[in-house]
C-alpha cells in the first residue's frame, strides 16, 4: 500500500482496495497482513509482482524473477506472469526459462555479450539453426525446439 499512498497519492481505503485486489489476483489474498519473513520465496515474488502492477505501469520490467527460487516454486511465479500476459500487460522479461519465453512471448531477443544477436517471433528465433551462439545456448539449457 505504501507506494500507492506515497507515489500515487491514493487514500488509505483506495490503496487497501487495490492492494487486496492484486494480492487476490496472484493467489495471496490470505497474506494481506503477513510480513515478508512469513512468506516463501515464491510468495515473495508474487507479492512483488502484485506491488508492481498495482502501480499501473505502462510496461512491467521483470529480470530473472525465478532465478532465486526452488524449482517447485518457479511454476507459481510463471503462472502469474503468464496470466498478466494473457490480460494484455506489456512486459519485458529477462529469463533463462526458454520454454516459458516460447509459450508466452510475442517477441524474443537473444543477447550475448551485451549485444542483440537475434530477434524475432518465438517460433523464428527458437528454430534458428544457423546461429551458432544461439544454438549452443539452447543446447546447453536442453530446450526441445519442436
C-alpha positions as CSV (number, residue, x, y, z in Angstrom):
1,X,0.0,0.0,0.0
2,X,2.9,2.3,0.7
3,X,3.7,3.0,-3.0
4,X,0.1,3.6,-3.8
5,X,-0.2,6.1,-1.0
6,X,3.1,7.9,-1.4
7,X,3.7,7.8,-5.1
8,X,0.2,7.9,-6.5
9,X,-1.3,9.8,-3.6
10,X,-4.3,7.5,-3.0
11,X,-6.3,7.4,0.1
12,X,-5.7,4.6,2.6
13,X,-9.0,3.0,1.7
14,X,-8.3,3.0,-2.1
15,X,-4.7,1.8,-1.6
16,X,-6.0,-1.1,0.5
17,X,-8.7,-2.0,-2.0
18,X,-6.2,-2.1,-4.9
19,X,-3.7,-4.0,-2.8
20,X,-6.2,-6.6,-1.8
21,X,-7.4,-6.9,-5.4
22,X,-3.8,-7.6,-6.6
23,X,-2.9,-10.0,-3.8
24,X,-6.1,-11.9,-4.6
25,X,-5.2,-11.9,-8.2
26,X,-1.8,-13.5,-7.5
27,X,-3.4,-16.1,-5.2
28,X,-2.3,-14.5,-1.9
29,X,-5.4,-12.8,-0.6
30,X,-4.9,-14.5,2.8
31,X,-1.4,-13.0,3.2
32,X,-2.5,-9.3,3.4
33,X,-1.2,-8.9,6.9
34,X,1.8,-11.1,6.6
35,X,5.4,-9.9,6.9
36,X,7.9,-10.8,4.1
37,X,9.7,-13.2,6.5
38,X,6.5,-15.2,6.8
39,X,6.3,-15.8,3.1
40,X,8.0,-18.4,0.9
41,X,10.3,-17.2,-1.9
42,X,7.6,-17.8,-4.5
43,X,5.1,-15.9,-2.4
44,X,7.5,-13.0,-2.0
45,X,8.0,-12.9,-5.8
46,X,4.2,-12.9,-6.4
47,X,3.8,-10.1,-3.8
48,X,6.5,-8.2,-5.7
49,X,4.6,-8.6,-8.9
50,X,1.4,-7.6,-7.3
51,X,3.1,-4.5,-5.9
52,X,4.5,-3.5,-9.3
53,X,1.3,-4.0,-11.3
54,X,-0.8,-2.2,-8.6
55,X,1.1,1.0,-9.7
56,X,-0.5,0.6,-13.1
57,X,2.7,0.7,-15.2
58,X,2.7,1.0,-18.9
59,X,5.4,-1.6,-19.1
60,X,6.4,-4.2,-16.5
61,X,10.1,-5.0,-16.3
62,X,10.9,-8.4,-14.9
63,X,14.6,-9.5,-14.5
64,X,15.1,-13.2,-13.8
65,X,12.2,-13.4,-11.4
66,X,12.6,-17.1,-10.9
67,X,16.4,-17.3,-10.5
68,X,16.5,-17.5,-6.7
69,X,13.5,-19.8,-6.3
70,X,13.4,-23.5,-5.5
71,X,12.3,-25.4,-8.7
72,X,8.9,-26.2,-7.2
73,X,8.1,-22.5,-6.7
74,X,9.0,-21.4,-10.2
75,X,5.7,-22.5,-11.6
76,X,3.7,-20.4,-9.2
77,X,5.5,-17.2,-10.4
78,X,5.5,-18.1,-14.1
79,X,1.7,-18.7,-13.9
80,X,1.1,-15.2,-12.6
81,X,3.3,-13.7,-15.3
82,X,1.5,-15.8,-18.0
83,X,-1.9,-14.6,-16.7
84,X,-0.7,-11.0,-16.9
85,X,0.5,-11.6,-20.5
86,X,-2.9,-13.1,-21.4
87,X,-4.6,-10.0,-20.0
88,X,-2.5,-7.8,-22.3
89,X,0.1,-6.5,-19.8
90,X,3.2,-5.2,-21.8
91,X,6.3,-6.8,-20.3
92,X,10.0,-7.0,-20.9
93,X,11.1,-10.2,-19.3
94,X,14.7,-11.3,-18.9
95,X,14.7,-15.1,-18.4
96,X,16.5,-18.3,-19.0
97,X,13.2,-20.1,-18.8
98,X,13.1,-20.6,-22.5
99,X,10.0,-22.9,-22.6
100,X,8.1,-20.1,-20.8
101,X,9.5,-17.5,-23.2
102,X,8.5,-19.5,-26.1
103,X,4.9,-20.1,-24.8
104,X,4.2,-16.6,-23.6
105,X,6.1,-14.0,-25.6
106,X,5.3,-12.3,-28.8
107,X,9.0,-11.4,-29.5
108,X,12.2,-12.9,-28.3
109,X,15.5,-11.1,-28.2
110,X,18.6,-13.2,-27.7
111,X,21.6,-11.3,-26.4
112,X,25.2,-12.2,-26.0
113,X,27.9,-10.0,-24.5
114,X,25.5,-7.1,-24.1
115,X,24.5,-7.1,-27.8
116,X,21.4,-8.2,-29.6
117,X,22.3,-11.3,-31.7
118,X,18.9,-12.5,-32.8
119,X,15.4,-11.1,-32.5
120,X,12.0,-12.2,-33.8
121,X,9.0,-14.3,-33.1
122,X,9.5,-17.2,-30.7
123,X,9.0,-19.6,-33.5
124,X,11.6,-17.9,-35.7
125,X,14.2,-17.4,-33.0
126,X,13.9,-20.8,-31.4
127,X,14.0,-22.7,-34.7
128,X,17.0,-20.8,-36.0
129,X,19.7,-23.4,-36.5
130,X,22.2,-21.3,-38.4
131,X,23.2,-19.0,-35.5
132,X,25.9,-20.9,-33.7
133,X,25.9,-19.0,-30.4
134,X,22.1,-19.3,-30.1
135,X,22.3,-23.0,-31.0
136,X,24.9,-23.6,-28.3
137,X,22.8,-21.7,-25.7
138,X,19.7,-23.6,-26.5
139,X,21.5,-27.0,-26.4
140,X,23.0,-26.1,-23.0
141,X,19.6,-25.5,-21.5
142,X,18.1,-28.5,-23.3
143,X,15.1,-26.8,-24.8
144,X,13.1,-29.0,-27.0
145,X,12.5,-26.8,-30.0
146,X,9.7,-28.7,-31.5
